[in-house]
Amino acid sequence: MSLLADHVVRLAYDPGISPKGGGLPGLSVLKTVVNSINLFGIIAVVGALAVSLAVWAWGHHTGGHQAEATGKKGATVAAGAALGLGAANGIVAFFSNLGSQVH
């Protein structure tokens, strides 16, 4: 009975499951789709940053304080989105590695 309890305790700590590529068909297609979504996101952020900077400059030069503030906010959000899109792979890898250390 003790061996069974010991085996169950081991299963609770290590189910023996880890991420492994190649187990399901379509993994390369999924990676291509996600890469394309990331590319479209980066292109959209470049456009949003350009528009936000133009609004910021226009608001500054015309005395439109609301437009200037909106442009600043848009530029900040676009910069944050660019940071997130660029760092997404590293962030997921970091927390995945961190999670795999939990015992």
Secondary structure, DSSP 4 states (H G I P E B T S, - for coil): -HHHHHHHHHHHH-------TTSSTTHHHHHHHHHHHHHHHHHHHHHHHHHHHHHHHHHHHHT-HHHHHHHHHHHHHHHHHHHHHHHHHHHHHHHHHHHHT--
